[in-house]
Amino acid sequence: MGVGGGEMAAAAAVVEEEGKEEEEEEGEEGGWGWRARSKLSAALAVVWVVLVVTGVTALHRSLRHGALVKAEEGIVCMCEERARMLQDQFAVSVNHVHALAILVATFHYEKQPPALDQDTFADYTARTSFERPLLSGVAYAQRVMHADREAFERQQGWIIKTMKHEPSPPQDEYAPVIYSQETVSYIEGLDMMSGEEDRENILRSRATGKAVLTRPFRLMSNHLGVVLTFPVYLVDLPPDAKVEDRVAATAGYLGGAFDVESLVENLLRQLAGNQELVVNVYDVTNHSNPLVMYGSEVPLGAPSPSHTCTLDFGDPFRNHHMICRYRSEPHVPWSAITTPSGVFVILMLIGYIIYAAWNRYDSVTEDCRKMKALKKRAEAADVAKSQFLATVSHEIRTPMNGVLGDSFV
């Protein structure tokens, strides 16, 4: 019986040991798999966060760039509109000067005797000044050759003077002012060709037949402006007339002081968005030394976003630019902040839900594995117990049967 009991105990121990080894192997495999999945989920979570941050940053930059492009398109549109209106209003003023030139040619040269004198000219220009609100004054200078100077001075009753109010020295030709608006009557009798820039203007205007401009300077109103000069011809000339023919047909020159600063200010007041923009007008005939016609002294390379428009005032010898820029840097729109923020929150919530579901699934899977392992251990224990009880019962019954048999005999 002792030997049989030892064998039975050994068998039960072997069965139990095998069950434990299987459980340990399964536990190691299950534990390693669970840890691997845990590390994988953590790595995927980090990758998800990086991708979300990258995507949200790209979205913010895209929205911000779109807002900047929209701001640039807006400033281009507004600047082009202002440049076009400025050119149109300037052209209207030039047309009024041209009309005065035709009036002088008609009533001073085509009528004999002339139907125009200083009083008539001054009265007419004063009454029609509402048509030329941006011209501070207009005047007409007659072309006088040196051979005709003495007769001209005798007819006018005064001598030709220079810009410094001194008697004009002998010249090939002169351009004394004979008619002037009351506001500029102080220039009557002055030779416009005695001033260097005025002389250049006169020569350019009669050679081209177009209105020409001087450099910007301070007017008596302390506003920046230019002098507009228009030629008056004795006869009508074709558009393609030669320079020699134009010079020979020149009778005089009509000029006016043009208030560019007031023109731009009146224009900007009529348009919406004036408070958002800073507008500057330059004479860029000399690119190395641009001259301000309107606005503050800012460099041409102003910070972006800005836009430059070319202005055509009809003078083929001078170039003008309008530069527009925002008064302050365009603000980042709220949509460029709220939209990426909302997308970030939503994507992070989605990632968190997936991550939590993944971890929950792993936890449940691990619990199921442990339960299965415990179940196998319980089943193995039940089998070992049953085998042990059966063996013990058999070992007990066998000697007892022998004893009972001997007793019975």
Secondary structure as the mmCIF struct_conf table of DSSP 4:
data_model
#
loop_
_struct_conf.conf_type_id
_struct_conf.id
_struct_conf.beg_label_comp_id
_struct_conf.beg_label_asym_id
_struct_conf.beg_label_seq_id
_struct_conf.end_label_comp_id
_struct_conf.end_label_asym_id
_struct_conf.end_label_seq_id
HELX_RH_AL_P HELX_RH_AL_P1 GLY A 2 VAL A 104
HELX_RH_PI_P HELX_RH_PI_P1 ALA A 105 TYR A 109
BEND BEND1 GLU A 110 PRO A 113
BEND BEND2 ALA A 115 ALA A 115
HELX_RH_AL_P HELX_RH_AL_P2 GLN A 118 ARG A 127
TURN_TY1_P TURN_TY1_P1 THR A 128 THR A 128
HELX_RH_3T_P HELX_RH_3T_P1 SER A 129 GLU A 131
TURN_TY1_P TURN_TY1_P2 PRO A 133 LEU A 134
STRN STRN1 LEU A 135 GLN A 142
STRN STRN2 VAL A 144 MET A 145
HELX_RH_3T_P HELX_RH_3T_P2 HIS A 146 ASP A 148
HELX_RH_AL_P HELX_RH_AL_P3 ARG A 149 GLN A 156
TURN_TY1_P TURN_TY1_P3 GLY A 157 GLY A 157
BEND BEND3 TRP A 158 TRP A 158
STRN STRN3 LYS A 161 LYS A 161
TURN_TY1_P TURN_TY1_P4 MET A 163 LYS A 164
BEND BEND4 HIS A 165 GLU A 166
STRN STRN4 PRO A 167 PRO A 167
HELX_LH_PP_P HELX_LH_PP_P1 SER A 168 PRO A 170
BEND BEND5 ASP A 172 ASP A 172
STRN STRN5 GLU A 173 TYR A 174
STRN STRN6 PRO A 176 PRO A 176
STRN STRN7 VAL A 177 SER A 180
HELX_RH_3T_P HELX_RH_3T_P3 GLU A 182 ILE A 187
TURN_TY1_P TURN_TY1_P5 GLU A 188 GLY A 189
STRN STRN8 LEU A 190 ASP A 191
HELX_RH_3T_P HELX_RH_3T_P4 MET A 192 SER A 194
BEND BEND6 GLY A 195 GLY A 195
HELX_RH_AL_P HELX_RH_AL_P4 GLU A 196 THR A 208
TURN_TY1_P TURN_TY1_P6 GLY A 209 GLY A 209
BEND BEND7 LYS A 210 LYS A 210
STRN STRN9 VAL A 212 LEU A 213
STRN STRN10 PHE A 217 ARG A 218
TURN_TY1_P TURN_TY1_P7 MET A 220 SER A 221
BEND BEND8 ASN A 222 ASN A 222
STRN STRN11 LEU A 224 TYR A 233
BEND BEND9 LEU A 234 VAL A 235
TURN_TY1_P TURN_TY1_P8 PRO A 239 ASP A 240
HELX_RH_AL_P HELX_RH_AL_P5 VAL A 243 ALA A 249
STRN STRN12 THR A 250 PHE A 258
HELX_RH_AL_P HELX_RH_AL_P6 VAL A 260 GLN A 270
BEND BEND10 LEU A 271 LEU A 271
TURN_TY1_P TURN_TY1_P9 ALA A 272 GLU A 276
STRN STRN13 LEU A 277 ASP A 283
BEND BEND11 THR A 285 ASN A 286
TURN_TY1_P TURN_TY1_P10 HIS A 287 SER A 288
BEND BEND12 ASN A 289 ASN A 289
STRN STRN14 LEU A 291 TYR A 294
BEND BEND13 GLY A 295 GLY A 295
BEND BEND14 LEU A 300 GLY A 301
HELX_LH_PP_P HELX_LH_PP_P2 ALA A 302 PRO A 303
BEND BEND15 SER A 304 PRO A 305
STRN STRN15 SER A 306 LEU A 311
BEND BEND16 GLY A 314 GLY A 314
TURN_TY1_P TURN_TY1_P11 PRO A 316 PHE A 317
STRN STRN16 HIS A 320 TYR A 326
BEND BEND17 ARG A 327 SER A 328
HELX_LH_PP_P HELX_LH_PP_P3 GLU A 329 PRO A 333
TURN_TY1_P TURN_TY1_P12 TRP A 334 TRP A 334
HELX_RH_AL_P HELX_RH_AL_P7 SER A 335 PHE A 408
#
